[in-house]
Amino acid sequence: MRRIAAITAVLAAGAGLAIFGTAAGSSGNYQVRAIFDDAAFAIAGEDVKIAGVKVGSIDSLEVTKDKKAAIVLNITNGGFQDFRTDAHCTIRPQSLIGEKFVECTPTSPHAPGAQLPPKLPVIKSGPGKGQHLLPVANTSSPVDPDEILDITRAPEQQRLALIIDEFGTGLAGNGKALSETIHRANPALQATDQVLAILANQNKVLADLARDSDTVIAPLAAQRQHVADFITKANTVNEATAERSAALRADLQLLPPFLAQLRPTLTRINGLSDEMVPLLRDLHGQAPAINQLIEQLGPFSEAARPAVRTLGQAAAAGTPATKAFNPIVNQLDQFTRAAKPVSQNLAAILQSLHDTGGIERVMDYAFFQTTAINGFDSIGHYLRAGLITNLCSTYAVAPVTGCSANFPAGQSGSSGSASAAKAGSSAKAQAVAAAGDDPLLQRTAKVLAGEKPQQVYADEARAKLQAAQARRQRARKATAARKVKAAAATAARAKAAERRAVLRARELCHRIDTARTKARCARARRHARALAKARAQAERDKATVTQDGPIQLPSVQLPGGLGAGTPPPLPQAPPPTPADSPANPPAPSPAPANPAGAQPAPGAGAGQTTTTQTDPQQGLFNYLLGN
């Protein structure tokens, strides 16, 4: 029981510390002049305590004019120098040898946020000037147990009887004053009145407690052995707690700052609980649906068991198939790497067609060509075409009599044209060289030399395009060379690291005689195998980078390409032979085109057709149409 009392006192002290703080140290002279009915043998120098903690000492004792005891309390702890008008002090025994101490409460407990009572008034003049006055109504002097026990022995017993008789005679009509004095002398009587008032207000609860106590006590009586065992175990727990009193004291000292730090968390938890109320209400409303879901989940799980087992069997069968698919995946990876440059070039072509409207122009050509050869009149649609019906309109692989159309002296004319073209080219080259590096003068010289302006601009655009393509090609080659060099360096480093790891593994595994050397050998071998895999991967990366170079697409020169300056060269005709010579028939060749405004050679058959030179800008269209 003494241990329980000690633990209770320690907890009460901790609660007092949590309420009033743990500030220590003197912050000035703070004296309280407490008026008592009786000093109860207290002397100067004895302790002044608050919640079991010493906060000061008794400075002096005096007797007031109205025969009261004035005890001056010197409060040295700065955390308790704030006595209010509802403060209370009482004198209690310190030990069995008669020592006393004054226990005080600076203020009564209040609800959080409530306004505190005013501070104790300061004495302006007279005895105790500058001290804080605590009136006699806020003090009490209890009676010592030895004084109460003295009345049971003679002659004090007879003397008490005489005193009571005399008090009865002398205090007639002063019962109220006597009651107030007794209440101030012993605070236990005040507490008893409060307890009795509370019990009077709770008489119905007490009646129910008396009626229901049998229901509670009956099971305890049946389990009295367990109750006794609980008391024994509680004694053991209290003994262990007493042994840890120092740690418990340290915990109680840390309790106030912990509570101070816990207050913001509790505030947030309170806010969280307020915000969770709507959620909990919604969950409560959906509780039947949740219960139904949980109930239906059981049959669903049972029905899903065969499907899960089948899925496991399918996984067992699909694992080898997935592993067998790895070579195809590797080939697809290599194909995608090799197709990357092609896709880039294709993307560039498609982007160019999109930006320049190439597809739209082809569709426009098909539309305009169709509308050009299609006509409509009062009879209906007709095709704009000429039908040649004569002996020379059929296809032949050998000369036909009367169907030959040739220019006279074609060989000499051709040589003269070649000489004239050569002379013109030389003059143009000299004019361009004389223009210097100025592009404007060069274009002017070319036009004056006989070139068309459209051809000059087309040649410059073609030169710029070729230069840009050459720059891009050199950049791609340089990037590919850097990648190849980096991959080769990485492969070389991986190969060297693998070689070192293999030599290290051979050195460690040369002699294995202990478990430690075996473990080191195994680690070295694993490391060597890992480096071998890294070296193989580096070599594969090197091969992949080497194959990732730009793809050289063949240059396709369309006949009479769009914007070309000159038409495609025509096949050279064989030397002329006498017309319609059966002995030396000419090889079949296309008939040369007549110059603009030229007439057919004499001797040509009547009704034979002539061929005109194709416009160079129409070369692409002729190529698309197959002409």
C-alpha positions in Angstrom: 0.0 0.0 0.0 2.9 2.4 0.7 4.2 1.7 -2.9 0.7 2.5 -4.3 0.6 5.7 -2.3 4.1 6.7 -3.5 3.1 6.1 -7.1 0.0 8.1 -6.7 2.0 11.0 -5.2 4.4 10.8 -8.1 1.6 10.9 -10.6 0.0 13.9 -8.8 3.3 15.7 -8.9 3.6 15.1 -12.6 0.1 16.4 -13.2 1.0 19.5 -11.2 4.1 20.0 -13.3 2.0 19.6 -16.5 -0.4 22.3 -15.3 1.9 24.9 -13.8 5.0 24.2 -16.0 8.5 23.3 -15.0 10.2 26.7 -15.1 12.9 26.9 -12.4 15.2 29.6 -11.1 14.7 32.8 -9.2 13.2 35.7 -11.1 13.0 38.2 -8.2 11.7 38.5 -4.6 8.1 37.3 -4.4 6.6 37.0 -0.9 3.1 36.0 0.1 1.8 37.1 3.6 -0.6 34.2 4.5 -2.9 34.8 7.5 -3.6 31.5 9.5 -5.8 30.9 12.6 -3.0 28.9 14.0 0.7 28.5 13.0 0.6 24.8 14.1 4.2 24.9 15.4 5.6 26.0 11.9 9.0 27.8 12.1 11.0 29.9 9.8 13.1 28.1 7.2 10.7 25.2 6.6 9.6 24.3 3.1 6.9 25.8 0.9 5.6 23.2 -1.6 3.3 23.2 -4.6 2.1 19.8 -5.8 4.9 18.2 -3.8 7.6 20.3 -5.4 9.6 22.8 -3.2 9.2 26.3 -4.5 10.4 28.3 -1.5 10.6 28.5 2.3 9.0 30.2 5.3 10.7 33.6 5.8 9.2 34.8 9.1 6.2 34.4 11.4 4.3 37.3 13.1 1.1 37.8 15.3 -1.5 40.2 13.9 -3.5 42.6 15.9 -6.6 40.3 15.7 -4.5 37.4 17.2 -3.9 35.6 13.9 -0.7 34.0 12.7 0.9 35.9 9.7 3.4 33.5 7.9 5.6 35.2 5.2 6.2 32.7 2.4 9.3 33.4 0.2 8.6 31.9 -3.3 12.0 31.5 -5.0 10.9 29.5 -8.0 10.0 31.9 -10.8 7.5 29.5 -12.4 5.1 29.8 -9.4 5.3 33.6 -8.6 1.8 34.1 -9.8 -0.7 33.6 -6.9 -4.3 34.5 -7.7 -7.2 35.5 -5.4 -8.5 31.9 -5.4 -5.1 30.6 -4.0 -5.1 28.4 -0.9 -2.4 27.4 1.6 -2.5 24.9 4.5 0.1 23.7 7.0 0.9 19.9 6.9 3.2 17.7 8.9 6.6 17.0 7.2 7.6 14.0 9.4 6.7 12.1 12.6 9.1 14.3 14.6 6.9 17.3 14.3 8.4 19.1 11.2 5.9 21.1 9.2 5.7 22.5 5.6 3.2 24.8 3.9 1.4 23.4 0.9 -0.1 26.0 -1.5 -2.2 26.0 -4.6 -1.5 29.2 -6.6 -4.9 29.0 -8.3 -7.8 26.6 -8.7 -8.1 24.4 -11.8 -10.0 26.2 -14.7 -11.4 25.2 -18.0 -9.1 25.7 -21.0 -9.5 29.3 -22.3 -11.4 30.5 -19.2 -10.3 33.9 -17.7 -8.1 33.6 -14.6 -9.0 35.4 -11.3 -7.0 38.6 -10.5 -3.6 38.4 -8.8 -3.2 38.7 -5.0 -3.3 42.4 -3.9 0.0 44.0 -2.8 0.1 45.5 0.8 0.7 49.3 0.2 1.7 50.2 3.8 2.0 48.9 7.4 3.3 45.4 8.4 4.2 43.4 5.3 4.5 46.4 2.9 5.2 45.2 -0.6 4.1 41.6 0.2 1.1 39.9 -1.4 -1.8 39.3 1.0 -3.5 35.9 1.3 -6.5 36.3 3.6 -7.4 33.9 6.4 -10.4 32.7 4.3 -7.9 31.1 1.9 -5.8 29.3 4.6 -6.4 26.3 7.0 -4.5 24.8 9.9 -5.3 21.1 10.4 -5.1 19.4 13.8 -2.2 17.0 14.3 -3.0 13.3 15.0 -1.1 13.3 18.3 -3.3 16.1 19.6 -6.4 14.1 18.8 -5.0 11.0 20.5 -4.3 13.0 23.6 -8.0 13.4 24.4 -8.3 9.6 25.0 -5.9 9.7 28.0 -6.5 10.9 31.5 -6.5 13.7 32.6 -7.0 15.2 29.2 -10.2 13.3 28.8 -11.7 14.9 31.9 -10.3 18.3 30.9 -11.9 18.0 27.5 -15.3 17.2 29.1 -15.0 20.3 31.2 -13.9 22.4 28.2 -16.9 21.2 26.2 -19.2 22.1 29.0 -17.7 25.5 29.4 -17.8 26.0 25.6 -21.4 25.1 25.6 -22.1 27.8 28.1 -19.7 30.3 26.7 -20.5 29.8 23.0 -24.3 30.0 23.4 -25.5 32.0 20.4 -22.2 31.9 18.6 -22.7 28.6 16.7 -22.3 30.2 13.3 -18.9 31.8 14.2 -17.8 28.5 15.7 -18.9 26.6 12.5 -16.8 29.0 10.3 -13.8 28.6 12.6 -14.0 24.8 12.5 -14.4 24.8 8.7 -11.3 27.0 8.3 -9.4 24.9 10.8 -9.8 21.7 8.9 -10.2 21.7 5.1 -11.3 18.1 5.3 -14.6 19.2 6.7 -15.1 21.5 3.6 -14.2 18.6 1.3 -16.6 16.4 3.3 -19.4 18.9 2.8 -18.7 18.9 -1.0 -18.7 15.1 -1.1 -21.9 14.9 0.9 -23.5 17.4 -1.5 -22.4 15.4 -4.5 -23.8 12.2 -2.9 -27.1 13.9 -2.2 -27.4 14.9 -5.9 -26.5 11.3 -6.9 -28.8 9.5 -4.5 -30.6 7.7 -7.3 -27.3 6.5 -8.8 -26.3 5.2 -5.4 -29.5 3.4 -5.0 -29.0 1.8 -8.4 -25.4 0.9 -7.4 -26.6 -0.8 -4.2 -29.2 -2.7 -6.1 -26.9 -3.8 -8.9 -23.9 -4.5 -6.7 -25.0 -8.0 -6.1 -24.9 -8.7 -9.9 -21.3 -7.4 -10.1 -20.1 -9.0 -6.8 -21.6 -12.4 -7.4 -19.3 -13.2 -10.4 -16.3 -11.8 -8.4 -17.2 -14.1 -5.5 -17.3 -17.0 -7.8 -13.9 -16.1 -9.1 -12.4 -15.1 -5.8 -9.3 -17.2 -6.6 -8.7 -15.2 -9.7 -9.3 -11.9 -7.8 -6.7 -12.9 -5.2 -4.3 -13.8 -7.9 -4.9 -10.4 -9.5 -4.1 -8.7 -6.3 -0.9 -10.8 -6.0 0.1 -9.9 -9.5 -0.7 -6.3 -8.9 1.7 -6.4 -5.9 4.4 -7.8 -8.2 3.8 -5.1 -10.8 3.9 -2.4 -8.1 7.2 -3.8 -6.8 8.7 -3.7 -10.4 7.3 -0.2 -10.8 9.0 0.9 -7.5 12.3 -0.5 -8.8 12.0 1.6 -11.9 11.1 4.7 -9.9 14.1 6.7 -11.3 13.1 6.0 -14.9 9.5 6.8 -14.0 10.6 10.1 -12.4 12.5 10.9 -15.6 9.5 10.1 -17.7 7.3 12.3 -15.6 9.9 15.1 -16.0 9.7 14.7 -19.7 5.9 14.6 -19.7 5.2 18.4 -19.7 7.3 19.1 -22.9 5.8 16.0 -24.5 2.3 17.2 -23.7 3.2 20.7 -25.1 4.4 19.1 -28.4 1.4 16.7 -28.4 -1.1 19.6 -28.3 -0.8 20.7 -32.0 -1.0 17.0 -33.0 -4.2 16.6 -31.0 -5.6 19.7 -32.5 -5.0 18.3 -36.0 -6.4 15.0 -35.0 -9.5 16.8 -33.7 -9.9 18.6 -37.1 -9.4 15.3 -38.9 -12.1 13.7 -36.8 -14.4 16.5 -37.6 -13.7 16.1 -41.3 -14.1 12.3 -41.2 -17.7 12.6 -39.8 -19.3 13.0 -43.3 -17.1 10.1 -44.7 -18.0 7.8 -41.8 -21.7 8.7 -42.3 -21.4 7.8 -46.0 -19.6 4.6 -45.2 -22.4 3.8 -42.7 -25.0 4.4 -45.4 -23.1 2.0 -47.7 -22.4 -0.6 -45.1 -25.2 -2.9 -46.4 -23.8 -2.8 -49.9 -20.3 -3.4 -48.7 -21.5 -6.4 -46.6 -23.3 -7.7 -49.7 -20.1 -7.3 -51.8 -18.1 -9.2 -49.2 -20.7 -12.0 -49.1 -20.8 -12.3 -52.9 -17.0 -12.2 -53.1 -16.8 -15.7 -51.5 -18.8 -17.5 -54.2 -16.9 -15.5 -56.9 -13.6 -16.7 -55.4 -14.8 -20.3 -55.4 -16.0 -20.0 -59.1 -12.6 -18.4 -60.1 -10.5 -21.2 -58.7 -10.7 -23.4 -61.9 -9.9 -20.3 -64.1 -6.8 -19.5 -61.9 -5.7 -23.2 -62.1 -6.2 -23.2 -65.9 -4.2 -19.9 -66.1 -1.4 -21.6 -64.2 -1.4 -24.5 -66.6 -1.4 -22.0 -69.6 1.5 -20.2 -68.0 3.4 -23.4 -67.7 2.8 -24.2 -71.4 3.4 -20.6 -72.5 6.8 -20.2 -70.8 8.7 -22.4 -73.2 6.9 -20.7 -76.2 7.9 -17.3 -74.9 11.5 -18.4 -74.5 11.5 -19.9 -78.0 10.2 -16.5 -79.3 13.4 -14.8 -78.0 15.4 -15.3 -81.3 12.6 -13.8 -83.3 12.5 -10.8 -80.9 16.3 -10.4 -81.3 15.9 -10.5 -85.1 13.1 -7.9 -84.9 15.4 -5.8 -82.8 18.2 -6.0 -85.4 15.7 -5.3 -88.2 14.4 -2.2 -86.5 17.9 -0.9 -85.9 18.8 -1.5 -89.5 15.5 0.1 -90.7 16.0 3.2 -88.7 17.9 5.1 -91.4 15.4 4.0 -94.0 12.5 5.2 -91.9 14.3 8.5 -91.4 14.8 9.0 -95.2 11.2 7.9 -95.8 10.0 10.3 -93.2 12.0 13.1 -94.9 10.5 12.2 -98.3 6.9 12.0 -97.0 7.5 15.3 -95.1 8.8 16.9 -98.3 5.7 15.7 -100.3 3.5 17.0 -97.5 5.2 20.4 -97.4 5.4 20.9 -101.2 2.0 19.4 -102.0 3.4 16.7 -104.3 0.5 14.3 -103.9 -2.0 17.1 -104.6 -0.1 18.1 -107.8 -0.2 14.5 -109.1 -3.9 14.4 -108.4 -4.3 17.8 -110.2 -2.4 16.4 -113.2 -4.7 13.4 -113.4 -7.7 15.6 -113.1 -6.6 18.2 -115.7 -5.3 15.4 -118.1 -8.7 13.7 -117.9 -10.6 16.9 -118.5 -8.3 17.8 -121.4 -8.9 14.6 -123.4 -12.6 14.3 -122.5 -15.2 16.4 -124.3 -18.9 16.9 -124.3 -21.3 18.2 -126.9 -24.9 18.0 -127.8 -24.6 14.3 -128.7 -22.6 13.2 -125.6 -19.1 12.6 -124.3 -16.3 12.1 -126.7 -12.5 11.5 -126.5 -10.2 14.2 -128.0 -7.9 11.9 -130.1 -6.9 11.6 -133.7 -7.3 8.3 -135.5 -4.7 7.7 -138.3 -5.9 5.1 -140.8 -3.3 4.5 -143.6 -0.7 2.0 -144.5 1.9 3.6 -142.2 -0.1 3.6 -139.0 0.6 0.0 -138.0 3.6 -1.1 -135.9 6.5 -2.6 -137.9 9.9 -3.9 -137.1 11.3 -3.5 -140.6 11.2 -0.5 -143.1 8.0 -0.4 -145.1 8.0 0.9 -148.7 6.7 4.4 -148.8 6.7 5.0 -145.0 10.3 6.3 -144.4 10.7 9.9 -143.4 14.3 11.1 -142.9 16.2 14.5 -142.9 18.6 14.8 -145.8 22.4 14.8 -144.9 21.7 14.2 -141.3 25.3 13.3 -140.5 26.8 16.5 -141.6 24.1 18.5 -139.9 24.8 16.7 -136.7 28.5 17.4 -136.8 27.8 21.1 -137.4 25.4 21.2 -134.5 27.9 19.5 -132.2 30.6 22.0 -133.3 28.3 24.9 -132.7 27.3 23.6 -129.3 30.9 23.1 -128.3 31.7 26.7 -129.3 28.7 28.0 -127.4 29.7 26.1 -124.3 33.3 27.5 -124.5 32.0 31.0 -124.8 29.6 30.6 -121.9 32.4 29.2 -119.7 34.6 32.2 -120.6 31.8 34.6 -119.8 31.1 33.0 -116.4 34.9 33.0 -115.6 35.0 36.7 -116.4 32.1 37.4 -114.0 34.2 36.4 -111.0 32.6 35.2 -107.7 29.6 37.5 -107.9 26.5 35.2 -108.2 24.5 37.9 -109.8 27.1 38.6 -112.6 27.4 34.8 -113.1 23.7 34.4 -113.7 23.7 37.4 -116.0 26.6 36.0 -118.0 24.9 32.6 -118.4 21.7 34.3 -119.7 23.6 36.4 -122.1 25.4 33.3 -123.3 22.1 31.8 -124.3 20.7 29.9 -121.3 17.2 30.3 -120.2 16.7 32.1 -116.8 14.6 29.2 -115.5 17.5 26.9 -116.3 20.0 29.1 -114.5 17.9 29.2 -111.3 17.3 25.4 -111.6 21.0 24.8 -111.8 21.7 27.0 -108.8 19.0 25.3 -106.7 20.3 21.8 -107.8 23.9 22.9 -106.7 22.6 24.1 -103.3 20.6 20.9 -102.8 23.6 18.8 -103.7 25.9 20.8 -101.3 23.3 20.4 -98.5 23.0 16.7 -99.1 26.8 16.4 -99.1 27.0 18.3 -95.7 24.3 16.0 -94.2 26.1 13.0 -95.6 29.4 14.1 -94.0 27.7 14.8 -90.7 26.0 11.4 -90.7 29.3 9.7 -91.5 31.1 11.6 -88.7 28.4 10.7 -86.2 28.5 7.1 -87.3 32.3 7.1 -87.0 32.1 8.5 -83.4 29.5 5.9 -82.4 31.7 3.2 -83.9 34.7 4.5 -82.1 32.9 4.7 -78.8 31.5 1.2 -79.2 34.9 -0.1 -80.1 36.4 1.5 -77.0 33.7 0.1 -74.8 34.2 -3.3 -76.2 37.9 -3.1 -75.7 37.5 -2.0 -72.1 35.0 -4.8 -71.5 37.4 -7.4 -73.1 40.3 -6.1 -70.9 38.1 -6.3 -67.8 37.0 -9.8 -68.7 40.6 -10.8 -69.2 41.7 -9.5 -65.8 38.7 -11.2 -64.1 39.6 -14.5 -65.7 43.2 -14.3 -64.6 42.1 -13.4 -61.1 39.6 -16.3 -61.0 42.4 -18.7 -62.1 44.7 -17.3 -59.4 42.1 -17.7 -56.7 40.9 -21.1 -57.8 44.4 -22.6 -58.3 44.4 -23.8 -54.7 41.1 -24.4 -52.8 41.6 -25.9 -49.3 39.3 -23.9 -47.1 35.7 -22.7 -47.2 36.9 -19.2 -47.4 39.0 -19.8 -50.5 36.1 -21.7 -52.1 33.8 -18.8 -51.5 36.4 -16.4 -52.9 36.8 -18.6 -56.0 33.0 -18.8 -56.5 32.7 -15.0 -56.3 35.6 -14.5 -58.7 34.0 -17.0 -61.2 30.7 -15.2 -61.0 32.4 -11.9 -61.5 34.2 -13.3 -64.6 31.0 -14.7 -66.1 29.2 -11.3 -65.5 32.1 -9.5 -67.3 32.0 -12.0 -70.1 28.3 -11.3 -70.6 29.1 -7.5 -70.5 31.8 -8.0 -73.1 29.5 -10.0 -75.4 26.8 -7.3 -75.1 29.5 -4.6 -75.9 30.5 -6.5 -79.0 26.9 -6.9 -80.1 26.4 -3.1 -79.6 29.5 -2.5 -81.6 28.2 -4.6 -84.5 24.8 -2.9 -84.3 26.3 0.5 -84.4 28.5 -0.4 -87.3 25.4 -1.6 -89.2 23.4 1.5 -88.3 25.1 3.7 -90.9 23.0 5.7 -93.3 21.6 3.8 -96.3 22.8 5.0 -99.7 19.7 5.3 -101.8 20.3 5.1 -105.6 19.9 8.3 -107.5 17.0 8.1 -109.9 17.2 10.5 -112.8 13.9 10.6 -114.5 14.0 11.1 -118.3 13.6 14.8 -118.9 13.2 15.4 -115.2 11.0 18.2 -113.9 13.0 21.5 -114.4 15.7 19.9 -116.5 17.5 22.3 -118.8 17.9 19.8 -121.7 15.9 16.9 -123.0 17.3 13.4 -122.6 19.7 12.4 -125.4 18.1 10.5 -128.2 19.7 7.3 -129.5 22.1 7.9 -132.4 20.7 6.8 -135.7 23.0 4.6 -137.9 24.5 6.1 -141.0 21.9 6.7 -143.7 21.5 4.1 -146.4 19.6 4.4 -149.6 15.9 4.5 -149.0 14.0 1.2 -149.3 17.2 -0.8 -150.0 16.4 -4.4 -149.5 20.0 -5.3 -149.5 20.9 -3.3 -146.4 17.8 -2.8 -144.4 18.2 -0.3 -141.5 17.8 -1.4 -137.9 14.6 -0.2 -136.3 15.1 3.0 -134.5 13.0 5.9 -133.4 12.5 8.5 -136.1 14.4 11.8 -135.3 12.3 14.8 -134.4 11.9 17.6 -136.9 12.8 21.1 -135.8 10.1 23.5 -135.3 8.7 24.6 -138.7 10.8 22.1 -140.7 9.3 20.2 -143.6 9.6 16.5 -144.2 12.4 15.4 -146.5 11.5 14.8 -150.0 10.5 11.3 -150.8 8.5 10.8 -147.6 5.3 9.0 -148.1 2.1 11.0 -148.2 0.1 10.9 -144.9 3.1 9.9 -142.7 3.1 11.4 -139.2 5.9 13.5 -137.8 7.2 13.6 -134.2 7.7 16.8 -132.2 10.3 17.4 -129.5 8.9 17.0 -125.9 9.0 19.9 -123.5 11.6 19.2 -120.8 9.2 20.3 -118.0 6.8 17.6 -119.1 9.3 14.8 -118.6 8.0 13.7 -115.3 4.4 13.5 -116.6 5.6 11.5 -119.6 7.5 9.2 -117.3 4.4 8.7 -115.0 2.2 7.9 -118.1 4.8 5.5 -119.5 5.4 7.5 -122.7 
